[in-house]
Amino acid sequence: TLLAQNLKKLEKINHTQIALARLIDVGFRTYVRYEIGERHAPVNVLIKMAKLENISLDQLLSTALRATEGNS
């Protein structure tokens, strides 16, 4: 999914999987499942992800992010 692809890009650019999971207050395995597209993130988690990366929720869900987007 596009969300899974974006999470992989954000992880490579800004944070490790473990750090992202902690920052959005989910378990590591749960985060990995979001990243591989095996599980859908609830809206409250999506909002945290977007805020953390200083992007809109719309960008996170509907636009393929470039390496220069996001925070940090």
CHARMM-style PDB file with segment names, atoms N, HN, CA, C and O in Angstrom:
ATOM      1  N   THR     1       0.838  -1.187   0.000  1.00  0.00      PROA
ATOM      2  CA  THR     1       0.000   0.000   0.000  1.00  0.00      PROA
ATOM      3  C   THR     1       0.875   1.241   0.000  1.00  0.00      PROA
ATOM      4  O   THR     1       2.063   1.188   0.318  1.00  0.00      PROA
ATOM      5  N   LEU     2       0.267   2.344  -0.359  1.00  0.00      PROA
ATOM      6  HN  LEU     2      -0.698   2.387  -0.617  1.00  0.00      PROA
ATOM      7  CA  LEU     2       1.013   3.605  -0.382  1.00  0.00      PROA
ATOM      8  C   LEU     2       1.477   3.992   1.016  1.00  0.00      PROA
ATOM      9  O   LEU     2       2.592   4.486   1.184  1.00  0.00      PROA
ATOM     10  N   LEU     3       0.633   3.772   2.020  1.00  0.00      PROA
ATOM     11  HN  LEU     3      -0.273   3.371   1.884  1.00  0.00      PROA
ATOM     12  CA  LEU     3       1.036   4.071   3.394  1.00  0.00      PROA
ATOM     13  C   LEU     3       2.266   3.256   3.774  1.00  0.00      PROA
ATOM     14  O   LEU     3       3.212   3.795   4.349  1.00  0.00      PROA
ATOM     15  N   ALA     4       2.262   1.982   3.465  1.00  0.00      PROA
ATOM     16  HN  ALA     4       1.494   1.544   2.998  1.00  0.00      PROA
ATOM     17  CA  ALA     4       3.405   1.128   3.798  1.00  0.00      PROA
ATOM     18  C   ALA     4       4.674   1.635   3.111  1.00  0.00      PROA
ATOM     19  O   ALA     4       5.740   1.672   3.725  1.00  0.00      PROA
ATOM     20  N   GLN     5       4.564   2.019   1.856  1.00  0.00      PROA
ATOM     21  HN  GLN     5       3.698   1.989   1.357  1.00  0.00      PROA
ATOM     22  CA  GLN     5       5.727   2.551   1.134  1.00  0.00      PROA
ATOM     23  C   GLN     5       6.224   3.837   1.779  1.00  0.00      PROA
ATOM     24  O   GLN     5       7.430   4.035   1.924  1.00  0.00      PROA
ATOM     25  N   ASN     6       5.305   4.705   2.165  1.00  0.00      PROA
ATOM     26  HN  ASN     6       4.326   4.544   2.047  1.00  0.00      PROA
ATOM     27  CA  ASN     6       5.701   5.964   2.801  1.00  0.00      PROA
ATOM     28  C   ASN     6       6.359   5.729   4.145  1.00  0.00      PROA
ATOM     29  O   ASN     6       7.329   6.408   4.482  1.00  0.00      PROA
ATOM     30  N   LEU     7       5.854   4.786   4.916  1.00  0.00      PROA
ATOM     31  HN  LEU     7       5.066   4.235   4.641  1.00  0.00      PROA
ATOM     32  CA  LEU     7       6.464   4.493   6.215  1.00  0.00      PROA
ATOM     33  C   LEU     7       7.894   3.996   6.033  1.00  0.00      PROA
ATOM     34  O   LEU     7       8.780   4.363   6.805  1.00  0.00      PROA
ATOM     35  N   LYS     8       8.122   3.177   5.034  1.00  0.00      PROA
ATOM     36  HN  LYS     8       7.402   2.879   4.407  1.00  0.00      PROA
ATOM     37  CA  LYS     8       9.482   2.695   4.775  1.00  0.00      PROA
ATOM     38  C   LYS     8      10.412   3.859   4.431  1.00  0.00      PROA
ATOM     39  O   LYS     8      11.556   3.899   4.883  1.00  0.00      PROA
ATOM     40  N   LYS     9       9.919   4.800   3.631  1.00  0.00      PROA
ATOM     41  HN  LYS     9       8.990   4.768   3.264  1.00  0.00      PROA
ATOM     42  CA  LYS     9      10.742   5.966   3.263  1.00  0.00      PROA
ATOM     43  C   LYS     9      11.034   6.827   4.484  1.00  0.00      PROA
ATOM     44  O   LYS     9      12.161   7.283   4.674  1.00  0.00      PROA
ATOM     45  N   LEU    10      10.023   7.048   5.306  1.00  0.00      PROA
ATOM     46  HN  LEU    10       9.107   6.678   5.153  1.00  0.00      PROA
ATOM     47  CA  LEU    10      10.220   7.879   6.489  1.00  0.00      PROA
ATOM     48  C   LEU    10      11.190   7.221   7.459  1.00  0.00      PROA
ATOM     49  O   LEU    10      12.013   7.893   8.081  1.00  0.00      PROA
ATOM     50  N   GLU    11      11.088   5.918   7.579  1.00  0.00      PROA
ATOM     51  HN  GLU    11      10.420   5.373   7.073  1.00  0.00      PROA
ATOM     52  CA  GLU    11      11.997   5.202   8.477  1.00  0.00      PROA
ATOM     53  C   GLU    11      13.429   5.325   7.984  1.00  0.00      PROA
ATOM     54  O   GLU    11      14.342   5.540   8.782  1.00  0.00      PROA
ATOM     55  N   LYS    12      13.634   5.192   6.692  1.00  0.00      PROA
ATOM     56  HN  LYS    12      12.893   5.017   6.045  1.00  0.00      PROA
ATOM     57  CA  LYS    12      14.990   5.288   6.139  1.00  0.00      PROA
ATOM     58  C   LYS    12      15.555   6.696   6.278  1.00  0.00      PROA
ATOM     59  O   LYS    12      16.758   6.872   6.470  1.00  0.00      PROA
ATOM     60  N   ILE    13      14.692   7.690   6.182  1.00  0.00      PROA
ATOM     61  HN  ILE    13      13.715   7.547   6.026  1.00  0.00      PROA
ATOM     62  CA  ILE    13      15.135   9.082   6.227  1.00  0.00      PROA
ATOM     63  C   ILE    13      15.368   9.560   7.653  1.00  0.00      PROA
ATOM     64  O   ILE    13      16.393  10.177   7.942  1.00  0.00      PROA
ATOM     65  N   ASN    14      14.423   9.280   8.545  1.00  0.00      PROA
ATOM     66  HN  ASN    14      13.590   8.779   8.310  1.00  0.00      PROA
ATOM     67  CA  ASN    14      14.393   9.977   9.826  1.00  0.00      PROA
ATOM     68  C   ASN    14      14.599   9.138  11.081  1.00  0.00      PROA
ATOM     69  O   ASN    14      15.222   9.601  12.036  1.00  0.00      PROA
ATOM     70  N   HSD    15      14.088   7.918  11.092  1.00  0.00      PROA
ATOM     71  HN  HSD    15      13.581   7.542  10.317  1.00  0.00      PROA
ATOM     72  CA  HSD    15      14.051   7.170  12.346  1.00  0.00      PROA
ATOM     73  C   HSD    15      14.180   5.675  12.097  1.00  0.00      PROA
ATOM     74  O   HSD    15      13.986   5.207  10.975  1.00  0.00      PROA
ATOM     75  N   THR    16      14.503   4.937  13.135  1.00  0.00      PROA
ATOM     76  HN  THR    16      14.660   5.318  14.046  1.00  0.00      PROA
ATOM     77  CA  THR    16      14.452   3.482  13.055  1.00  0.00      PROA
ATOM     78  C   THR    16      13.014   3.038  13.300  1.00  0.00      PROA
ATOM     79  O   THR    16      12.188   3.817  13.777  1.00  0.00      PROA
ATOM     80  N   GLN    17      12.724   1.799  12.976  1.00  0.00      PROA
ATOM     81  HN  GLN    17      13.395   1.166  12.589  1.00  0.00      PROA
ATOM     82  CA  GLN    17      11.389   1.251  13.226  1.00  0.00      PROA
ATOM     83  C   GLN    17      11.059   1.311  14.715  1.00  0.00      PROA
ATOM     84  O   GLN    17       9.944   1.672  15.093  1.00  0.00      PROA
ATOM     85  N   ILE    18      12.009   0.965  15.543  1.00  0.00      PROA
ATOM     86  HN  ILE    18      12.915   0.672  15.236  1.00  0.00      PROA
ATOM     87  CA  ILE    18      11.777   0.961  16.995  1.00  0.00      PROA
ATOM     88  C   ILE    18      11.468   2.373  17.492  1.00  0.00      PROA
ATOM     89  O   ILE    18      10.551   2.568  18.290  1.00  0.00      PROA
ATOM     90  N   ALA    19      12.232   3.347  17.023  1.00  0.00      PROA
ATOM     91  HN  ALA    19      12.977   3.188  16.375  1.00  0.00      PROA
ATOM     92  CA  ALA    19      12.000   4.732  17.445  1.00  0.00      PROA
ATOM     93  C   ALA    19      10.630   5.220  16.982  1.00  0.00      PROA
ATOM     94  O   ALA    19       9.913   5.862  17.750  1.00  0.00      PROA
ATOM     95  N   LEU    20      10.258   4.926  15.739  1.00  0.00      PROA
ATOM     96  HN  LEU    20      10.841   4.406  15.115  1.00  0.00      PROA
ATOM     97  CA  LEU    20       8.947   5.338  15.244  1.00  0.00      PROA
ATOM     98  C   LEU    20       7.828   4.694  16.044  1.00  0.00      PROA
ATOM     99  O   LEU    20       6.851   5.354  16.397  1.00  0.00      PROA
ATOM    100  N   ALA    21       7.969   3.415  16.329  1.00  0.00      PROA
ATOM    101  HN  ALA    21       8.762   2.879  16.042  1.00  0.00      PROA
ATOM    102  CA  ALA    21       6.944   2.718  17.116  1.00  0.00      PROA
ATOM    103  C   ALA    21       6.775   3.384  18.477  1.00  0.00      PROA
ATOM    104  O   ALA    21       5.650   3.591  18.933  1.00  0.00      PROA
ATOM    105  N   ARG    22       7.876   3.715  19.119  1.00  0.00      PROA
ATOM    106  HN  ARG    22       8.790   3.547  18.748  1.00  0.00      PROA
ATOM    107  CA  ARG    22       7.799   4.378  20.425  1.00  0.00      PROA
ATOM    108  C   ARG    22       7.166   5.760  20.323  1.00  0.00      PROA
ATOM    109  O   ARG    22       6.341   6.139  21.154  1.00  0.00      PROA
ATOM    110  N   LEU    23       7.558   6.504  19.301  1.00  0.00      PROA
ATOM    111  HN  LEU    23       8.228   6.196  18.625  1.00  0.00      PROA
ATOM    112  CA  LEU    23       7.049   7.861  19.145  1.00  0.00      PROA
ATOM    113  C   LEU    23       5.547   7.921  18.882  1.00  0.00      PROA
ATOM    114  O   LEU    23       4.878   8.872  19.287  1.00  0.00      PROA
ATOM    115  N   ILE    24       5.024   6.909  18.208  1.00  0.00      PROA
ATOM    116  HN  ILE    24       5.567   6.136  17.879  1.00  0.00      PROA
ATOM    117  CA  ILE    24       3.585   6.903  17.949  1.00  0.00      PROA
ATOM    118  C   ILE    24       2.834   5.999  18.923  1.00  0.00      PROA
ATOM    119  O   ILE    24       1.631   5.779  18.782  1.00  0.00      PROA
ATOM    120  N   ASP    25       3.555   5.484  19.903  1.00  0.00      PROA
ATOM    121  HN  ASP    25       4.532   5.663  20.017  1.00  0.00      PROA
ATOM    122  CA  ASP    25       2.968   4.726  21.001  1.00  0.00      PROA
ATOM    123  C   ASP    25       2.264   3.447  20.551  1.00  0.00      PROA
ATOM    124  O   ASP    25       1.133   3.168  20.948  1.00  0.00      PROA
ATOM    125  N   VAL    26       2.965   2.674  19.709  1.00  0.00      PROA
ATOM    126  HN  VAL    26       3.884   2.901  19.386  1.00  0.00      PROA
ATOM    127  CA  VAL    26       2.494   1.338  19.333  1.00  0.00      PROA
ATOM    128  C   VAL    26       3.647   0.364  19.531  1.00  0.00      PROA
ATOM    129  O   VAL    26       4.808   0.765  19.610  1.00  0.00      PROA
ATOM    130  N   GLY    27       3.318  -0.901  19.609  1.00  0.00      PROA
ATOM    131  HN  GLY    27       2.375  -1.227  19.544  1.00  0.00      PROA
ATOM    132  CA  GLY    27       4.353  -1.918  19.735  1.00  0.00      PROA
ATOM    133  C   GLY    27       5.173  -2.044  18.460  1.00  0.00      PROA
ATOM    134  O   GLY    27       4.706  -1.717  17.369  1.00  0.00      PROA
ATOM    135  N   PHE    28       6.390  -2.518  18.613  1.00  0.00      PROA
ATOM    136  HN  PHE    28       6.769  -2.784  19.499  1.00  0.00      PROA
ATOM    137  CA  PHE    28       7.280  -2.686  17.465  1.00  0.00      PROA
ATOM    138  C   PHE    28       6.663  -3.589  16.408  1.00  0.00      PROA
ATOM    139  O   PHE    28       6.666  -3.247  15.226  1.00  0.00      PROA
ATOM    140  N   ARG    29       6.134  -4.736  16.816  1.00  0.00      PROA
ATOM    141  HN  ARG    29       6.131  -5.014  17.777  1.00  0.00      PROA
ATOM    142  CA  ARG    29       5.529  -5.668  15.849  1.00  0.00      PROA
ATOM    143  C   ARG    29       4.345  -5.037  15.134  1.00  0.00      PROA
ATOM    144  O   ARG    29       4.151  -5.247  13.937  1.00  0.00      PROA
ATOM    145  N   THR    30       3.564  -4.274  15.859  1.00  0.00      PROA
ATOM    146  HN  THR    30       3.721  -4.104  16.832  1.00  0.00      PROA
ATOM    147  CA  THR    30       2.425  -3.587  15.247  1.00  0.00      PROA
ATOM    148  C   THR    30       2.908  -2.614  14.185  1.00  0.00      PROA
ATOM    149  O   THR    30       2.359  -2.564  13.085  1.00  0.00      PROA
ATOM    150  N   TYR    31       3.939  -1.839  14.517  1.00  0.00      PROA
ATOM    151  HN  TYR    31       4.385  -1.880  15.411  1.00  0.00      PROA
ATOM    152  CA  TYR    31       4.491  -0.891  13.551  1.00  0.00      PROA
ATOM    153  C   TYR    31       4.990  -1.621  12.301  1.00  0.00      PROA
ATOM    154  O   TYR    31       4.712  -1.195  11.180  1.00  0.00      PROA
ATOM    155  N   VAL    32       5.712  -2.701  12.490  1.00  0.00      PROA
ATOM    156  HN  VAL    32       5.937  -3.048  13.401  1.00  0.00      PROA
ATOM    157  CA  VAL    32       6.233  -3.458  11.350  1.00  0.00      PROA
ATOM    158  C   VAL    32       5.080  -3.947  10.482  1.00  0.00      PROA
ATOM    159  O   VAL    32       5.188  -3.938   9.255  1.00  0.00      PROA
ATOM    160  N   ARG    33       3.998  -4.367  11.087  1.00  0.00      PROA
ATOM    161  HN  ARG    33       3.910  -4.374  12.083  1.00  0.00      PROA
ATOM    162  CA  ARG    33       2.836  -4.817  10.309  1.00  0.00      PROA
ATOM    163  C   ARG    33       2.216  -3.670   9.511  1.00  0.00      PROA
ATOM    164  O   ARG    33       1.722  -3.884   8.404  1.00  0.00      PROA
ATOM    165  N   TYR    34       2.238  -2.463  10.058  1.00  0.00      PROA
ATOM    166  HN  TYR    34       2.639  -2.288  10.957  1.00  0.00      PROA
ATOM    167  CA  TYR    34       1.782  -1.299   9.287  1.00  0.00      PROA
ATOM    168  C   TYR    34       2.706  -1.099   8.089  1.00  0.00      PROA
ATOM    169  O   TYR    34       2.254  -0.857   6.970  1.00  0.00      PROA
ATOM    170  N   GLU    35       3.995  -1.205   8.345  1.00  0.00      PROA
ATOM    171  HN  GLU    35       4.362  -1.401   9.254  1.00  0.00      PROA
ATOM    172  CA  GLU    35       4.986  -0.924   7.316  1.00  0.00      PROA
ATOM    173  C   GLU    35       4.960  -1.936   6.177  1.00  0.00      PROA
ATOM    174  O   GLU    35       5.220  -1.574   5.030  1.00  0.00      PROA
ATOM    175  N   ILE    36       4.656  -3.177   6.468  1.00  0.00      PROA
ATOM    176  HN  ILE    36       4.444  -3.471   7.400  1.00  0.00      PROA
ATOM    177  CA  ILE    36       4.611  -4.185   5.396  1.00  0.00      PROA
ATOM    178  C   ILE    36       3.216  -4.317   4.792  1.00  0.00      PROA
ATOM    179  O   ILE    36       2.991  -5.127   3.893  1.00  0.00      PROA
ATOM    180  N   GLY    37       2.280  -3.509   5.297  1.00  0.00      PROA
ATOM    181  HN  GLY    37       2.463  -2.850   6.027  1.00  0.00      PROA
ATOM    182  CA  GLY    37       0.937  -3.508   4.741  1.00  0.00      PROA
ATOM    183  C   GLY    37       0.071  -4.658   5.208  1.00  0.00      PROA
ATOM    184  O   GLY    37      -0.977  -4.928   4.620  1.00  0.00      PROA
ATOM    185  N   GLU    38       0.494  -5.331   6.247  1.00  0.00      PROA
ATOM    186  HN  GLU    38       1.345  -5.112   6.724  1.00  0.00      PROA
ATOM    187  CA  GLU    38      -0.244  -6.475   6.776  1.00  0.00      PROA
ATOM    188  C   GLU    38      -1.394  -6.042   7.687  1.00  0.00      PROA
ATOM    189  O   GLU    38      -2.340  -6.796   7.911  1.00  0.00      PROA
ATOM    190  N   ARG    39      -1.298  -4.835   8.199  1.00  0.00      PROA
ATOM    191  HN  ARG    39      -0.529  -4.222   8.016  1.00  0.00      PROA
ATOM    192  CA  ARG    39      -2.296  -4.328   9.133  1.00  0.00      PROA
ATOM    193  C   ARG    39      -2.549  -2.855   8.838  1.00  0.00      PROA
ATOM    194  O   ARG    39      -1.630  -2.120   8.475  1.00  0.00      PROA
ATOM    195  N   HSD    40      -3.797  -2.429   8.996  1.00  0.00      PROA
ATOM    196  HN  HSD    40      -4.543  -3.026   9.290  1.00  0.00      PROA
ATOM    197  CA  HSD    40      -4.152  -1.021   8.786  1.00  0.00      PROA
ATOM    198  C   HSD    40      -4.041  -0.257  10.098  1.00  0.00      PROA
ATOM    199  O   HSD    40      -4.483  -0.728  11.146  1.00  0.00      PROA
ATOM    200  N   ALA    41      -3.457   0.903  10.025  1.00  0.00      PROA
ATOM    201  HN  ALA    41      -3.098   1.286   9.173  1.00  0.00      PROA
ATOM    202  CA  ALA    41      -3.306   1.752  11.210  1.00  0.00      PROA
ATOM    203  C   ALA    41      -4.619   2.480  11.482  1.00  0.00      PROA
ATOM    204  O   ALA    41      -5.260   2.960  10.548  1.00  0.00      PROA
ATOM    205  N   PRO    42      -5.028   2.567  12.753  1.00  0.00      PROA
ATOM    206  CA  PRO    42      -6.226   3.343  13.080  1.00  0.00      PROA
ATOM    207  C   PRO    42      -5.963   4.838  12.876  1.00  0.00      PROA
ATOM    208  O   PRO    42      -4.814   5.280  12.836  1.00  0.00      PROA
ATOM    209  N   VAL    43      -7.027   5.590  12.753  1.00  0.00      PROA
ATOM    210  HN  VAL    43      -7.960   5.231  12.786  1.00  0.00      PROA
ATOM    211  CA  VAL    43      -6.930   7.013  12.449  1.00  0.00      PROA
ATOM    212  C   VAL    43      -6.064   7.751  13.462  1.00  0.00      PROA
ATOM    213  O   VAL    43      -5.253   8.591  13.073  1.00  0.00      PROA
ATOM    214  N   ASN    44      -6.216   7.460  14.747  1.00  0.00      PROA
ATOM    215  HN  ASN    44      -6.874   6.778  15.063  1.00  0.00      PROA
ATOM    216  CA  ASN    44      -5.418   8.182  15.744  1.00  0.00      PROA
ATOM    217  C   ASN    44      -3.920   7.948  15.558  1.00  0.00      PROA
ATOM    218  O   ASN    44      -3.119   8.844  15.821  1.00  0.00      PROA
ATOM    219  N   VAL    45      -3.541   6.773  15.115  1.00  0.00      PROA
ATOM    220  HN  VAL    45      -4.192   6.045  14.901  1.00  0.00      PROA
ATOM    221  CA  VAL    45      -2.127   6.476  14.859  1.00  0.00      PROA
ATOM    222  C   VAL    45      -1.668   7.190  13.584  1.00  0.00      PROA
ATOM    223  O   VAL    45      -0.555   7.712  13.534  1.00  0.00      PROA
ATOM    224  N   LEU    46      -2.508   7.216  12.569  1.00  0.00      PROA
ATOM    225  HN  LEU    46      -3.413   6.792  12.609  1.00  0.00      PROA
ATOM    226  CA  LEU    46      -2.167   7.925  11.332  1.00  0.00      PROA
ATOM    227  C   LEU    46      -1.932   9.404  11.602  1.00  0.00      PROA
ATOM    228  O   LEU    46      -1.005  10.003  11.056  1.00  0.00      PROA
ATOM    229  N   ILE    47      -2.763   9.982  12.434  1.00  0.00      PROA
ATOM    230  HN  ILE    47      -3.516   9.495  12.878  1.00  0.00      PROA
ATOM    231  CA  ILE    47      -2.602  11.393  12.790  1.00  0.00      PROA
ATOM    232  C   ILE    47      -1.270  11.619  13.497  1.00  0.00      PROA
ATOM    233  O   ILE    47      -0.571  12.590  13.207  1.00  0.00      PROA
ATOM    234  N   LYS    48      -0.918  10.733  14.419  1.00  0.00      PROA
ATOM    235  HN  LYS    48      -1.486   9.945  14.655  1.00  0.00      PROA
ATOM    236  CA  LYS    48       0.374  10.852  15.115  1.00  0.00      PROA
ATOM    237  C   LYS    48       1.532  10.765  14.130  1.00  0.00      PROA
ATOM    238  O   LYS    48       2.495  11.525  14.226  1.00  0.00      PROA
ATOM    239  N   MET    49       1.435   9.829  13.175  1.00  0.00      PROA
ATOM    240  HN  MET    49       0.652   9.211  13.097  1.00  0.00      PROA
ATOM    241  CA  MET    49       2.504   9.671  12.176  1.00  0.00      PROA
ATOM    242  C   MET    49       2.672  10.942  11.354  1.00  0.00      PROA
ATOM    243  O   MET    49       3.791  11.411  11.145  1.00  0.00      PROA
ATOM    244  N   ALA    50       1.572  11.487  10.895  1.00  0.00      PROA
ATOM    245  HN  ALA    50       0.663  11.106  11.064  1.00  0.00      PROA
ATOM    246  CA  ALA    50       1.630  12.700  10.069  1.00  0.00      PROA
ATOM    247  C   ALA    50       2.207  13.866  10.863  1.00  0.00      PROA
ATOM    248  O   ALA    50       3.065  14.592  10.360  1.00  0.00      PROA
ATOM    249  N   LYS    51       1.745  14.052  12.096  1.00  0.00      PROA
ATOM    250  HN  LYS    51       1.048  13.463  12.504  1.00  0.00      PROA
ATOM    251  CA  LYS    51       2.258  15.147  12.932  1.00  0.00      PROA
ATOM    252  C   LYS    51       3.744  14.971  13.212  1.00  0.00      PROA
ATOM    253  O   LYS    51       4.510  15.933  13.173  1.00  0.00      PROA
ATOM    254  N   LEU    52       4.136  13.761  13.489  1.00  0.00      PROA
ATOM    255  HN  LEU    52       3.513  12.979  13.521  1.00  0.00      PROA
ATOM    256  CA  LEU    52       5.533  13.468  13.784  1.00  0.00      PROA
ATOM    257  C   LEU    52       6.437  13.859  12.618  1.00  0.00      PROA
ATOM    258  O   LEU    52       7.538  14.370  12.820  1.00  0.00      PROA
ATOM    259  N   GLU    53       5.972  13.618  11.424  1.00  0.00      PROA
ATOM    260  HN  GLU    53       5.077  13.203  11.261  1.00  0.00      PROA
ATOM    261  CA  GLU    53       6.778  13.896  10.237  1.00  0.00      PROA
ATOM    262  C   GLU    53       6.507  15.272   9.637  1.00  0.00      PROA
ATOM    263  O   GLU    53       7.082  15.635   8.611  1.00  0.00      PROA
ATOM    264  N   ASN    54       5.618  16.040  10.292  1.00  0.00      PROA
ATOM    265  HN  ASN    54       5.151  15.745  11.125  1.00  0.00      PROA
ATOM    266  CA  ASN    54       5.287  17.388   9.841  1.00  0.00      PROA
ATOM    267  C   ASN    54       4.754  17.402   8.401  1.00  0.00      PROA
ATOM    268  O   ASN    54       5.127  18.247   7.588  1.00  0.00      PROA
ATOM    269  N   ILE    55       3.877  16.444   8.119  1.00  0.00      PROA
ATOM    270  HN  ILE    55       3.574  15.757   8.779  1.00  0.00      PROA
ATOM    271  CA  ILE    55       3.203  16.372   6.832  1.00  0.00      PROA
ATOM    272  C   ILE    55       1.709  16.244   7.093  1.00  0.00      PROA
ATOM    273  O   ILE    55       1.284  15.931   8.206  1.00  0.00      PROA
ATOM    274  N   SER    56       0.927  16.488   6.063  1.00  0.00      PROA
ATOM    275  HN  SER    56       1.272  16.742   5.160  1.00  0.00      PROA
ATOM    276  CA  SER    56      -0.518  16.358   6.227  1.00  0.00      PROA
ATOM    277  C   SER    56      -0.911  14.881   6.188  1.00  0.00      PROA
ATOM    278  O   SER    56      -0.194  14.040   5.646  1.00  0.00      PROA
ATOM    279  N   LEU    57      -2.041  14.602   6.763  1.00  0.00      PROA
ATOM    280  HN  LEU    57      -2.624  15.286   7.203  1.00  0.00      PROA
ATOM    281  CA  LEU    57      -2.582  13.244   6.725  1.00  0.00      PROA
ATOM    282  C   LEU    57      -2.834  12.845   5.275  1.00  0.00      PROA
ATOM    283  O   LEU    57      -2.615  11.697   4.887  1.00  0.00      PROA
ATOM    284  N   ASP    58      -3.293  13.796   4.491  1.00  0.00      PROA
ATOM    285  HN  ASP    58      -3.471  14.728   4.806  1.00  0.00      PROA
ATOM    286  CA  ASP    58      -3.527  13.553   3.068  1.00  0.00      PROA
ATOM    287  C   ASP    58      -2.235  13.132   2.368  1.00  0.00      PROA
ATOM    288  O   ASP    58      -2.244  12.189   1.577  1.00  0.00      PROA
ATOM    289  N   GLN    59      -1.128  13.818   2.649  1.00  0.00      PROA
ATOM    290  HN  GLN    59      -1.121  14.584   3.291  1.00  0.00      PROA
ATOM    291  CA  GLN    59       0.156  13.454   2.045  1.00  0.00      PROA
ATOM    292  C   GLN    59       0.566  12.044   2.445  1.00  0.00      PROA
ATOM    293  O   GLN    59       1.013  11.263   1.605  1.00  0.00      PROA
ATOM    294  N   LEU    60       0.418  11.722   3.701  1.00  0.00      PROA
ATOM    295  HN  LEU    60       0.055  12.356   4.384  1.00  0.00      PROA
ATOM    296  CA  LEU    60       0.822  10.415   4.205  1.00  0.00      PROA
ATOM    297  C   LEU    60       0.056   9.296   3.518  1.00  0.00      PROA
ATOM    298  O   LEU    60       0.619   8.241   3.224  1.00  0.00      PROA
ATOM    299  N   LEU    61      -1.226   9.525   3.263  1.00  0.00      PROA
ATOM    300  HN  LEU    61      -1.683  10.382   3.502  1.00  0.00      PROA
ATOM    301  CA  LEU    61      -2.089   8.463   2.750  1.00  0.00      PROA
ATOM    302  C   LEU    61      -2.248   8.431   1.234  1.00  0.00      PROA
ATOM    303  O   LEU    61      -2.606   7.395   0.673  1.00  0.00      PROA
ATOM    304  N   SER    62      -1.985   9.551   0.563  1.00  0.00      PROA
ATOM    305  HN  SER    62      -1.693  10.393   1.019  1.00  0.00      PROA
ATOM    306  CA  SER    62      -2.316   9.577  -0.861  1.00  0.00      PROA
ATOM    307  C   SER    62      -1.209  10.035  -1.791  1.00  0.00      PROA
ATOM    308  O   SER    62      -1.419  10.091  -3.003  1.00  0.00      PROA
ATOM    309  N   THR    63      -0.040  10.364  -1.266  1.00  0.00      PROA
ATOM    310  HN  THR    63       0.130  10.319  -0.282  1.00  0.00      PROA
ATOM    311  CA  THR    63       1.054  10.861  -2.086  1.00  0.00      PROA
ATOM    312  C   THR    63       2.319  10.074  -1.789  1.00  0.00      PROA
ATOM    313  O   THR    63       2.684   9.891  -0.628  1.00  0.00      PROA
ATOM    314  N   ALA    64       2.979   9.616  -2.824  1.00  0.00      PROA
ATOM    315  HN  ALA    64       2.682   9.766  -3.767  1.00  0.00      PROA
ATOM    316  CA  ALA    64       4.262   8.933  -2.620  1.00  0.00      PROA
ATOM    317  C   ALA    64       5.280   9.979  -2.181  1.00  0.00      PROA
ATOM    318  O   ALA    64       5.596  10.903  -2.931  1.00  0.00      PROA
ATOM    319  N   LEU    65       5.783   9.829  -0.978  1.00  0.00      PROA
ATOM    320  HN  LEU    65       5.526   9.079  -0.369  1.00  0.00      PROA
ATOM    321  CA  LEU    65       6.736  10.797  -0.434  1.00  0.00      PROA
ATOM    322  C   LEU    65       8.103  10.638  -1.074  1.00  0.00      PROA
ATOM    323  O   LEU    65       8.528   9.537  -1.425  1.00  0.00      PROA
ATOM    324  N   ARG    66       8.781  11.778  -1.214  1.00  0.00      PROA
ATOM    325  HN  ARG    66       8.435  12.672  -0.929  1.00  0.00      PROA
ATOM    326  CA  ARG    66      10.145  11.783  -1.713  1.00  0.00      PROA
ATOM    327  C   ARG    66      11.089  11.757  -0.509  1.00  0.00      PROA
ATOM    328  O   ARG    66      10.674  11.987   0.627  1.00  0.00      PROA
ATOM    329  N   ALA    67      12.327  11.480  -0.773  1.00  0.00      PROA
ATOM    330  HN  ALA    67      12.664  11.293  -1.696  1.00  0.00      PROA
ATOM    331  CA  ALA    67      13.329  11.402   0.293  1.00  0.00      PROA
ATOM    332  C   ALA    67      13.518  12.707   1.036  1.00  0.00      PROA
ATOM    333  O   ALA    67      14.013  12.697   2.163  1.00  0.00      PROA
ATOM    334  N   THR    68      13.141  13.831   0.446  1.00  0.00      PROA
ATOM    335  HN  THR    68      12.739  13.840  -0.470  1.00  0.00      PROA
ATOM    336  CA  THR    68      13.346  15.122   1.091  1.00  0.00      PROA
ATOM    337  C   THR    68      12.156  15.547   1.935  1.00  0.00      PROA
ATOM    338  O   THR    68      12.243  16.550   2.644  1.00  0.00      PROA
ATOM    339  N   GLU    69      11.044  14.816   1.883  1.00  0.00      PROA
ATOM    340  HN  GLU    69      10.973  14.002   1.307  1.00  0.00      PROA
ATOM    341  CA  GLU    69       9.862  15.201   2.638  1.00  0.00      PROA
ATOM    342  C   GLU    69       9.950  14.649   4.055  1.00  0.00      PROA
ATOM    343  O   GLU    69      10.741  13.750   4.341  1.00  0.00      PROA
ATOM    344  N   GLY    70       9.135  15.198   4.924  1.00  0.00      PROA
ATOM    345  HN  GLY    70       8.492  15.928   4.693  1.00  0.00      PROA
ATOM    346  CA  GLY    70       9.130  14.775   6.310  1.00  0.00      PROA
ATOM    347  C   GLY    70       9.963  15.702   7.147  1.00  0.00      PROA
ATOM    348  O   GLY    70      10.494  16.698   6.657  1.00  0.00      PROA
ATOM    349  N   ASN    71      10.075  15.372   8.408  1.00  0.00      PROA
ATOM    350  HN  ASN    71       9.644  14.563   8.806  1.00  0.00      PROA
ATOM    351  CA  ASN    71      10.774  16.194   9.385  1.00  0.00      PROA
ATOM    352  C   ASN    71      12.144  15.593   9.638  1.00  0.00      PROA
ATOM    353  O   ASN    71      12.359  14.419   9.337  1.00  0.00      PROA
ATOM    354  N   SER    72      13.058  16.347  10.171  1.00  0.00      PROA
ATOM    355  HN  SER    72      12.883  17.300  10.416  1.00  0.00      PROA
ATOM    356  CA  SER    72      14.407  15.928  10.556  1.00  0.00      PROA
ATOM    357  C   SER    72      15.351  15.952   9.394  1.00  0.00      PROA
ATOM    358  OT1 SER    72      16.529  15.627   9.548  1.00  0.00      PROA
TER     359      SER     72
END
